[in-house]
Amino acid sequence: MHAADALERGRESYSLRAWRDAFDALSAADKHTSLAAADLDRLGMAAYLIGLDEEAVDGLQRAHHAFLVEDEVGRAIRSAFWLGLMLFLRGRRAEGGGWLGRAQHLLERDSRLRVERAYLMIPTALQTMENGDPGAAYEMFGEITRIANHSGDPDLVALSRLGRGQSLISMGEVRRGVAMLDEAMVAVTIEAVSPIAAGIVYCALVVTCRQIFDLRRAQEWTVALGRWCATQQDLKPYRGQCLVHRSEIMQVRGEWAEAMDEVRQACAHLAEPPGNPVLGMAHYQRAELLRLRGQFAQAEQAYRKAGESGHPVQPGLALLRLGQGRIDDAEAAIRRVVDEAEDDRVKRSRVLAAFVEIVLATGDVEGARAVADELTEFGADFDTPYLRAVAASARGAVLLADGDAHGACVVLRAAWTIWHEIDAPYEAARVQMLMAETCERLADHDTASMELDAARRTFEQLGAAPALARVAELSRPTPKPSDPGGLTPRELDVLRLVATGATSREVAERLHISEKTVARHLSNIFAKLGVTSRSAATAYAYRHELA
């Protein structure tokens, strides 16, 4: 093929988003002739889009220098911007920062390049938001938006709206933020947005919807992302993330086998080239599915791989420790994570449900109640069915642990209704387990049995081994004390051991919990029974046939 023919074919393939064909043809032309700056830019972009990172860096570096030779300073700055951003997305922050710094240095030579200045404001605004000042970031993105609207630059329009939406959500203005995200997505679908900018917007929007528990939008945009990826020949950067999001949605829908297949494909897709930060997201999702199935050893390995790839391992790892019976480890981890997220409502909302579950296992009902109330507030502010269901489930569990069976029954029924409406069978079945416990305490044994049977069927279909073990535990007949005093099962365990004369250390060793947790259980027991000493609690236990 002659160089001119190869060049023409490369340009045509690029316009058709046939990235592999474009790269092959432009590479062939590059071997026989000196490519113009615009063609080098196409070569670098095509290489990036098919996952050839080093070829992408080489192509965009050459494009940058060629634009300078052609006295196209603005386009040289943009090449440096996209190169820096690509390197950042691949985890190569030092190199990326160097190219962004070079672009900034060039910008200082010509103050008339307003559009390029707006592009270079984006990383600064994102860093400002990451540093905990979303209000300042919102103002910066506002200025970027004004320049974008004036210039009509499609990429800048889409990216500026994305940034404003994310800033608003971080500020707690979820409804306004989501509306702005929808505007960003509309810009992608109707404007001539570049594939890199479009991929960034698609993926960021889905991630943000996940963070605020907007399952409906997350599903809609994941489907849209999948369709978009399917139109791009041999697309590499965004397809793996799309597979992860598809797996997450399948997990919620109860399609666990299919979810595992998707995330395995994602792990394989993202493994090459090495260093892709999204790989950590894939490993975390795989770990979650393994944990729910009871494959704890494999889940732990997957969480470790997620951490090695730079992805947070909580709250999943803490819940794994809870499932393994390592309650103190689970409690220490989840308390640290919640404390660290004190000033970030979005991050905090994602770990509070796990906090409630774990601290209830330690007997800290008051701590769980405070966090459940916070979740309820978040559910009202974020106004998404998923988060309202999470909040109601947590509140119902707290009421049950506190001995308010009537109140728990009402709240848990509302939680189950929402889970059922959004088609989340595992979460609905978990609520049914709690409802079974509640009905047992109210002596409504028939309803308790039906709720437990329904939960068992769901868990069997899903292969949720730990949940099935809990159903089996609840199904075992237990002696009914004449007056249990509203004690939780764990508090009864502690009381029975104390009644035998066991010390706090001995109780801790027998139940595999810390002495601090034993002390908390004893405090709750004393308060519920209206006693002030171990001897009085022991007398109560024998009097009511609890020991």
C-alpha positions as CSV (number, residue, x, y, z in Angstrom):
1,M,0.0,0.0,0.0
2,H,1.4,3.4,-1.0
3,A,1.9,6.0,1.8
4,A,-0.8,8.3,0.4
5,D,-3.3,5.4,0.2
6,A,-2.5,4.3,3.7
7,L,-2.9,7.8,5.0
8,E,-6.2,8.3,3.4
9,R,-7.5,5.0,4.7
10,G,-6.2,5.8,8.2
11,R,-8.1,9.1,8.2
12,E,-11.3,7.5,6.9
13,S,-11.1,4.7,9.5
14,Y,-10.5,7.2,12.2
15,S,-13.6,9.2,11.2
16,L,-15.6,5.9,11.3
17,R,-14.2,5.0,14.8
18,A,-12.5,1.9,13.4
19,W,-9.6,2.5,15.8
20,R,-7.6,-0.7,15.0
21,D,-7.9,-0.1,11.2
22,A,-7.0,3.6,11.7
23,F,-3.9,2.7,13.8
24,D,-2.7,0.1,11.4
25,A,-3.1,2.3,8.3
26,L,-1.6,5.4,9.9
27,S,1.3,3.4,11.3
28,A,1.9,2.0,7.8
29,A,1.9,5.6,6.3
30,D,4.2,6.8,9.1
31,K,6.9,4.3,8.0
32,H,7.1,5.8,4.6
33,T,6.4,9.5,5.0
34,S,6.4,12.3,7.6
35,L,3.0,12.6,9.0
36,A,1.5,16.1,9.6
37,A,0.7,17.0,13.2
38,A,-3.0,16.3,12.9
39,D,-2.3,12.8,11.6
40,L,0.2,12.1,14.4
41,D,-2.5,13.2,16.8
42,R,-4.9,10.7,15.2
43,L,-2.2,8.0,15.4
44,G,-1.7,8.6,19.1
45,M,-5.4,8.8,19.9
46,A,-6.1,5.6,18.0
47,A,-3.3,3.8,19.8
48,Y,-4.7,4.8,23.2
49,L,-8.2,3.7,22.3
50,I,-7.0,0.2,21.4
51,G,-4.8,-0.1,24.6
52,L,-1.4,0.5,23.1
53,D,-0.2,3.0,25.7
54,E,3.4,3.4,24.7
55,E,2.5,3.9,21.1
56,A,-0.1,6.5,22.2
57,V,2.5,8.4,24.3
58,D,4.9,8.4,21.3
59,G,2.3,9.5,18.9
60,L,0.9,12.4,21.0
61,Q,4.4,13.5,22.0
62,R,5.3,13.8,18.3
63,A,2.0,15.5,17.5
64,H,2.7,18.0,20.2
65,H,6.1,18.9,18.8
66,A,4.8,19.0,15.3
67,F,2.0,21.4,16.2
68,L,4.7,23.7,17.7
69,V,6.7,23.5,14.5
70,E,3.5,24.4,12.5
71,D,3.0,27.3,15.0
72,E,-0.3,25.8,16.2
73,V,0.3,26.5,19.9
74,G,-3.3,26.0,20.9
75,R,-3.4,22.5,19.4
76,A,0.0,21.7,20.9
77,I,-1.4,22.6,24.3
78,R,-4.4,20.3,23.7
79,S,-2.1,17.4,22.7
80,A,-0.2,17.9,25.9
81,F,-3.4,18.1,27.9
82,W,-4.8,14.9,26.5
83,L,-1.5,13.1,26.9
84,G,-1.2,14.3,30.5
85,L,-4.8,13.2,31.2
86,M,-4.3,9.8,29.6
87,L,-1.2,9.2,31.8
88,F,-3.1,10.2,34.9
89,L,-5.9,7.8,34.0
90,R,-3.3,5.0,33.7
91,G,-1.9,5.8,37.1
92,R,1.3,7.5,35.7
93,R,0.8,10.7,37.7
94,A,4.3,12.1,37.6
95,E,4.5,11.9,33.8
96,G,1.0,13.2,33.5
97,G,1.7,16.1,35.8
98,G,4.8,16.9,33.7
99,W,2.8,17.2,30.5
100,L,0.1,19.3,32.1
101,G,2.8,21.5,33.5
102,R,4.3,21.9,30.0
103,A,0.9,22.8,28.6
104,Q,0.5,25.4,31.3
105,H,4.0,26.9,30.5
106,L,3.0,27.2,26.8
107,L,-0.3,28.8,27.8
108,E,1.5,31.6,29.6
109,R,3.0,32.7,26.3
110,D,-0.4,33.7,24.8
111,S,-3.2,34.9,27.0
112,R,-5.7,34.8,24.1
113,L,-6.0,31.0,24.2
114,R,-9.1,31.0,26.5
115,V,-10.4,27.6,25.5
116,E,-7.0,26.0,26.2
117,R,-6.9,27.8,29.5
118,A,-10.3,26.3,30.4
119,Y,-9.0,22.8,29.5
120,L,-6.1,23.3,31.9
121,M,-8.4,24.5,34.7
122,I,-10.1,21.0,34.7
123,P,-7.3,19.1,36.5
124,T,-7.0,21.9,39.1
125,A,-10.8,21.9,39.7
126,L,-10.8,18.2,40.1
127,Q,-7.9,18.3,42.6
128,T,-9.8,21.1,44.5
129,M,-12.8,18.8,44.8
130,E,-10.7,15.8,45.8
131,N,-9.1,18.0,48.5
132,G,-12.5,18.6,50.1
133,D,-13.6,22.0,48.7
134,P,-16.4,21.2,46.3
135,G,-17.7,24.7,46.5
136,A,-14.5,26.2,45.1
137,A,-14.4,23.4,42.5
138,Y,-18.0,24.3,41.5
139,E,-17.0,27.9,40.9
140,M,-14.0,26.9,38.8
141,F,-16.2,24.6,36.7
142,G,-18.6,27.4,36.3
143,E,-15.9,29.6,34.7
144,I,-15.0,26.6,32.5
145,T,-18.6,26.2,31.5
146,R,-18.9,29.9,30.5
147,I,-15.9,29.6,28.2
148,A,-17.2,26.3,26.8
149,N,-20.6,27.8,26.0
150,H,-19.0,30.8,24.4
151,S,-16.6,28.7,22.3
152,G,-19.0,25.9,21.5
153,D,-16.2,23.4,22.0
154,P,-18.1,20.0,22.4
155,D,-15.5,18.3,24.7
156,L,-15.3,21.3,27.0
157,V,-19.0,21.6,27.1
158,A,-19.4,17.9,28.2
159,L,-16.5,17.9,30.7
160,S,-17.5,21.2,32.3
161,R,-21.0,20.0,33.0
162,L,-19.7,16.7,34.3
163,G,-17.5,18.6,36.7
164,R,-20.2,21.0,37.9
165,G,-22.6,18.0,38.5
166,Q,-20.0,16.1,40.5
167,S,-19.2,19.2,42.6
168,L,-22.9,19.8,43.4
169,I,-23.3,16.2,44.5
170,S,-20.2,16.5,46.7
171,M,-21.8,19.7,48.2
172,G,-24.9,17.7,49.1
173,E,-27.1,19.2,46.4
174,V,-27.8,15.9,44.8
175,R,-30.9,16.8,42.7
176,R,-29.2,19.7,41.0
177,G,-26.0,17.7,40.6
178,V,-27.9,14.8,38.9
179,A,-29.7,17.2,36.6
180,M,-26.3,18.6,35.6
181,L,-24.9,15.1,35.0
182,D,-27.9,14.4,32.7
183,E,-27.0,17.6,30.8
184,A,-23.4,16.3,30.4
185,M,-24.7,13.1,29.0
186,V,-27.0,14.8,26.5
187,A,-24.0,16.8,25.3
188,V,-22.2,13.5,24.7
189,T,-25.1,12.0,22.7
190,I,-25.9,15.0,20.5
191,E,-22.6,16.8,20.1
192,A,-19.4,15.8,18.2
193,V,-17.6,14.9,21.4
194,S,-14.3,13.1,21.0
195,P,-14.2,9.4,22.0
196,I,-11.9,10.1,24.9
197,A,-14.1,12.8,26.4
198,A,-17.2,10.7,25.8
199,G,-15.7,7.7,27.5
200,I,-14.7,9.8,30.5
201,V,-18.2,11.3,30.8
202,Y,-19.9,7.9,30.4
203,C,-17.8,6.2,33.1
204,A,-17.7,9.1,35.5
205,L,-21.5,9.4,35.3
206,V,-22.1,5.7,36.1
207,V,-19.6,5.8,39.0
208,T,-21.3,8.9,40.4
209,C,-24.8,7.3,40.1
210,R,-23.4,4.3,42.0
211,Q,-22.0,6.5,44.7
212,I,-25.4,8.2,45.4
213,F,-27.3,4.8,45.1
214,D,-29.2,6.0,42.0
215,L,-29.6,2.5,40.7
216,R,-32.0,3.4,37.9
217,R,-29.7,6.0,36.3
218,A,-26.7,3.8,36.8
219,Q,-28.4,1.0,35.0
220,E,-29.6,3.2,32.2
221,W,-26.2,4.8,31.6
222,T,-24.4,1.5,31.9
223,V,-26.6,0.2,29.1
224,A,-25.8,3.3,27.1
225,L,-22.1,2.9,27.8
226,G,-22.3,-0.7,26.6
227,R,-23.9,0.4,23.3
228,W,-21.4,3.1,22.8
229,C,-18.5,0.7,23.5
230,A,-19.9,-1.7,20.9
231,T,-19.7,0.9,18.2
232,Q,-15.9,1.4,18.7
233,Q,-13.7,-1.1,17.0
234,D,-11.3,-2.9,19.5
235,L,-12.0,-0.3,22.1
236,K,-9.9,-1.0,25.2
237,P,-10.0,1.8,27.9
238,Y,-13.7,1.9,28.7
239,R,-15.0,-1.6,27.9
240,G,-13.5,-3.2,31.1
241,Q,-15.2,-0.6,33.3
242,C,-18.4,-1.2,31.5
243,L,-18.2,-4.9,32.3
244,V,-17.6,-4.1,36.0
245,H,-20.7,-1.9,36.1
246,R,-22.8,-4.5,34.3
247,S,-21.6,-7.1,37.0
248,E,-22.6,-4.8,39.8
249,I,-26.1,-4.3,38.4
250,M,-26.5,-8.1,37.8
251,Q,-25.5,-8.6,41.4
252,V,-28.3,-6.4,42.7
253,R,-30.8,-8.1,40.3
254,G,-29.9,-11.5,41.7
255,E,-28.1,-12.7,38.6
256,W,-24.9,-13.7,40.5
257,A,-23.6,-16.3,38.0
258,E,-23.8,-13.9,35.2
259,A,-22.3,-11.2,37.3
260,M,-19.3,-13.4,38.1
261,D,-18.9,-14.1,34.4
262,E,-18.9,-10.4,33.6
263,V,-16.4,-9.5,36.2
264,R,-14.0,-12.3,35.2
265,Q,-14.1,-10.9,31.7
266,A,-13.4,-7.5,33.1
267,C,-10.4,-8.7,35.1
268,A,-9.0,-10.4,31.9
269,H,-9.7,-7.4,29.8
270,L,-8.1,-4.9,32.2
271,A,-5.0,-7.1,33.0
272,E,-3.1,-5.8,29.9
273,P,-1.5,-3.3,29.7
274,P,-0.5,-3.4,33.4
275,G,-1.2,-0.6,35.8
276,N,-4.8,0.1,34.9
277,P,-6.5,1.5,38.1
278,V,-9.9,0.2,37.0
279,L,-8.5,-3.3,37.5
280,G,-8.8,-2.7,41.3
281,M,-12.5,-2.0,40.8
282,A,-12.9,-5.3,39.0
283,H,-11.1,-7.3,41.7
284,Y,-13.2,-5.6,44.4
285,Q,-16.5,-6.5,42.6
286,R,-15.2,-10.1,42.3
287,A,-14.4,-10.2,46.0
288,E,-17.9,-9.0,46.9
289,L,-19.5,-11.8,44.9
290,L,-17.2,-14.4,46.4
291,R,-17.9,-13.1,50.0
292,L,-21.6,-13.3,49.5
293,R,-21.2,-16.9,48.2
294,G,-19.2,-17.8,51.3
295,Q,-15.9,-18.4,49.4
296,F,-14.0,-16.4,52.0
297,A,-10.5,-17.5,51.2
298,Q,-10.9,-16.5,47.6
299,A,-12.7,-13.3,48.5
300,E,-9.8,-12.3,50.7
301,Q,-7.3,-12.8,47.9
302,A,-9.5,-10.7,45.6
303,Y,-9.8,-7.9,48.2
304,R,-6.0,-7.9,48.5
305,K,-5.6,-7.7,44.7
306,A,-8.0,-4.7,44.7
307,G,-5.9,-3.0,47.3
308,E,-2.7,-3.7,45.4
309,S,-4.3,-2.0,42.4
310,G,-5.2,1.1,44.5
311,H,-8.9,0.5,45.1
312,P,-10.4,0.8,48.6
313,V,-11.1,-2.5,50.2
314,Q,-13.7,-1.3,52.6
315,P,-16.4,-1.9,53.6
316,G,-16.2,-5.3,51.9
317,L,-13.2,-6.6,53.8
318,A,-14.7,-5.6,57.2
319,L,-17.9,-7.5,56.3
320,L,-15.7,-10.5,55.3
321,R,-14.1,-10.3,58.8
322,L,-17.6,-10.3,60.3
323,G,-18.6,-13.3,58.3
324,Q,-15.4,-15.1,59.5
325,G,-16.3,-14.3,63.1
326,R,-13.4,-11.8,63.5
327,I,-15.8,-9.2,65.0
328,D,-13.1,-7.1,66.6
329,D,-11.2,-6.8,63.4
330,A,-14.4,-5.9,61.5
331,E,-15.3,-3.3,64.1
332,A,-11.9,-1.6,64.2
333,A,-11.8,-1.4,60.4
334,I,-15.3,0.0,59.9
335,R,-15.0,2.6,62.7
336,R,-11.8,3.9,61.1
337,V,-13.3,4.1,57.6
338,V,-16.4,5.9,58.9
339,D,-14.3,8.4,60.9
340,E,-12.1,9.1,57.8
341,A,-15.2,9.8,55.7
342,E,-16.6,12.3,58.3
343,D,-16.5,15.3,55.9
344,D,-17.6,13.4,52.7
345,R,-21.3,12.6,52.7
346,V,-21.1,10.5,49.5
347,K,-18.2,8.3,50.7
348,R,-19.8,8.1,54.2
349,S,-23.2,6.9,52.8
350,R,-21.5,3.9,51.2
351,V,-20.1,2.5,54.4
352,L,-22.8,3.4,57.0
353,A,-24.9,0.3,56.4
354,A,-21.9,-2.0,57.0
355,F,-21.2,0.0,60.1
356,V,-24.7,-0.7,61.5
357,E,-24.4,-4.4,60.7
358,I,-21.0,-4.8,62.3
359,V,-21.5,-2.7,65.5
360,L,-24.9,-4.4,66.2
361,A,-22.9,-7.7,66.2
362,T,-20.7,-6.1,69.0
363,G,-23.8,-5.1,71.0
364,D,-23.4,-1.3,70.4
365,V,-27.1,-0.6,69.8
366,E,-26.8,3.1,70.5
367,G,-23.9,3.5,68.1
368,A,-25.8,1.7,65.5
369,R,-28.9,3.8,66.1
370,A,-27.0,7.1,65.6
371,V,-25.7,5.9,62.3
372,A,-29.0,4.4,61.2
373,D,-30.6,7.9,61.8
374,E,-27.8,9.4,59.7
375,L,-28.6,7.0,56.9
376,T,-32.3,7.9,57.1
377,E,-31.3,11.5,56.7
378,F,-29.1,10.7,53.7
379,G,-32.0,8.7,52.2
380,A,-34.2,11.7,52.4
381,D,-31.6,14.0,50.9
382,F,-30.4,11.8,48.1
383,D,-34.0,10.7,47.4
384,T,-33.2,7.4,45.7
385,P,-35.2,4.2,46.4
386,Y,-32.1,2.1,46.9
387,L,-30.7,4.3,49.7
388,R,-34.1,4.6,51.3
389,A,-34.3,0.8,51.4
390,V,-30.8,0.6,52.9
391,A,-31.7,3.2,55.6
392,A,-35.0,1.4,56.4
393,S,-33.2,-2.0,56.6
394,A,-30.6,-0.5,59.0
395,R,-33.3,1.2,61.2
396,G,-35.3,-2.0,61.4
397,A,-32.3,-4.0,62.5
398,V,-31.6,-1.5,65.2
399,L,-35.2,-1.5,66.5
400,L,-35.1,-5.3,66.6
401,A,-31.8,-5.3,68.5
402,D,-33.3,-2.8,70.9
403,G,-36.2,-5.0,71.7
404,D,-38.9,-2.9,69.8
405,A,-40.4,-5.8,67.8
406,H,-43.5,-3.9,66.8
407,G,-41.6,-0.9,65.5
408,A,-39.1,-3.1,63.7
409,C,-41.9,-5.0,62.0
410,V,-43.4,-1.8,60.5
411,V,-40.0,-0.4,59.3
412,L,-38.8,-3.8,57.9
413,R,-42.0,-4.3,56.0
414,A,-41.5,-0.9,54.3
415,A,-37.8,-1.8,53.5
416,W,-38.9,-5.1,52.0
417,T,-41.4,-3.4,49.8
418,I,-38.8,-1.0,48.3
419,W,-36.3,-3.9,47.8
420,H,-39.0,-5.9,46.0
421,E,-39.9,-2.9,43.8
422,I,-36.4,-2.3,42.7
423,D,-35.9,-6.0,42.1
424,A,-33.1,-6.7,44.6
425,P,-33.8,-10.3,45.8
426,Y,-30.8,-10.8,48.1
427,E,-31.4,-7.6,50.1
428,A,-35.2,-8.4,50.2
429,A,-34.4,-11.8,51.6
430,R,-32.1,-10.4,54.2
431,V,-34.9,-8.2,55.4
432,Q,-37.2,-11.3,55.5
433,M,-34.8,-12.9,57.9
434,L,-35.0,-10.0,60.2
435,M,-38.8,-10.0,59.9
436,A,-38.8,-13.7,60.8
437,E,-36.9,-12.8,64.0
438,T,-39.3,-10.0,64.7
439,C,-42.4,-12.2,64.2
440,E,-41.0,-14.8,66.5
441,R,-40.6,-12.3,69.3
442,L,-44.2,-11.3,68.7
443,A,-45.2,-15.0,68.9
444,D,-46.4,-14.9,65.3
445,H,-44.8,-18.2,64.5
446,D,-46.7,-18.9,61.3
447,T,-45.6,-15.6,59.7
448,A,-42.0,-16.1,61.0
449,S,-41.9,-19.5,59.3
450,M,-43.2,-18.2,56.0
451,E,-40.7,-15.3,56.0
452,L,-37.8,-17.6,56.8
453,D,-38.9,-20.1,54.1
454,A,-39.1,-17.3,51.5
455,A,-35.6,-16.1,52.4
456,R,-34.3,-19.6,52.2
457,R,-35.6,-20.2,48.7
458,T,-34.0,-16.9,47.5
459,F,-30.6,-17.7,49.1
460,E,-30.6,-21.2,47.7
461,Q,-31.2,-19.8,44.2
462,L,-28.4,-17.3,44.6
463,G,-26.0,-19.7,46.3
464,A,-25.6,-17.4,49.3
465,A,-24.0,-19.9,51.7
466,P,-23.5,-17.6,54.7
467,A,-27.1,-16.3,54.5
468,L,-28.3,-19.9,54.3
469,A,-26.3,-20.8,57.4
470,R,-28.0,-17.9,59.2
471,V,-31.4,-19.2,58.1
472,A,-30.5,-22.7,59.4
473,E,-29.5,-21.1,62.7
474,L,-32.8,-19.2,63.0
475,S,-34.8,-22.4,62.0
476,R,-33.4,-24.4,65.0
477,P,-35.9,-24.5,67.8
478,T,-34.7,-22.8,70.9
479,P,-36.0,-22.9,74.5
480,K,-38.2,-19.9,75.1
481,P,-37.4,-18.1,78.4
482,S,-40.4,-16.8,80.3
483,D,-39.0,-13.3,80.3
484,P,-35.9,-12.7,78.2
485,G,-35.9,-9.0,79.1
486,G,-35.5,-7.9,75.5
487,L,-32.0,-9.2,75.3
488,T,-30.4,-9.9,71.9
489,P,-29.1,-13.5,71.2
490,R,-25.5,-12.3,71.8
491,E,-26.5,-10.7,75.1
492,L,-28.1,-13.9,76.1
493,D,-24.9,-15.8,75.3
494,V,-22.9,-13.4,77.5
495,L,-25.4,-13.6,80.3
496,R,-25.4,-17.4,80.3
497,L,-21.6,-17.4,80.6
498,V,-21.6,-14.8,83.3
499,A,-24.1,-16.8,85.2
500,T,-21.7,-19.7,85.3
501,G,-19.1,-17.5,87.0
502,A,-17.0,-16.8,83.9
503,T,-14.8,-13.7,84.0
504,S,-14.9,-11.1,81.2
505,R,-11.7,-12.5,79.7
506,E,-13.2,-16.1,79.7
507,V,-16.4,-14.8,78.1
508,A,-14.3,-13.0,75.4
509,E,-12.3,-16.2,74.7
510,R,-15.4,-18.4,74.5
511,L,-17.3,-16.0,72.2
512,H,-14.2,-14.9,70.2
513,I,-14.8,-11.2,71.0
514,S,-12.8,-8.6,72.9
515,E,-13.1,-7.8,76.6
516,K,-14.2,-4.3,75.5
517,T,-17.1,-5.8,73.6
518,V,-18.0,-8.0,76.6
519,A,-18.1,-4.9,78.8
520,R,-20.4,-3.2,76.3
521,H,-22.7,-6.3,76.3
522,L,-22.8,-6.3,80.1
523,S,-23.7,-2.6,80.1
524,N,-26.6,-3.2,77.8
525,I,-27.7,-6.3,79.8
526,F,-27.7,-4.3,83.1
527,A,-29.7,-1.5,81.5
528,K,-32.3,-3.8,80.0
529,L,-32.7,-6.0,83.2
530,G,-32.7,-3.0,85.5
531,V,-29.7,-4.4,87.6
532,T,-26.4,-3.0,88.6
533,S,-24.1,-6.0,89.2
534,R,-23.0,-9.4,87.8
535,S,-24.6,-11.1,90.8
536,A,-27.9,-9.5,90.2
537,A,-27.8,-10.4,86.5
538,T,-26.9,-14.0,87.5
539,A,-29.9,-14.1,89.8
540,Y,-32.1,-12.8,87.1
541,A,-30.8,-15.5,84.7
542,Y,-31.5,-18.3,87.1
543,R,-34.9,-16.9,88.1
544,H,-36.0,-16.7,84.5
545,E,-34.4,-20.0,83.4
546,L,-31.9,-18.3,81.1
547,A,-28.9,-20.2,82.5
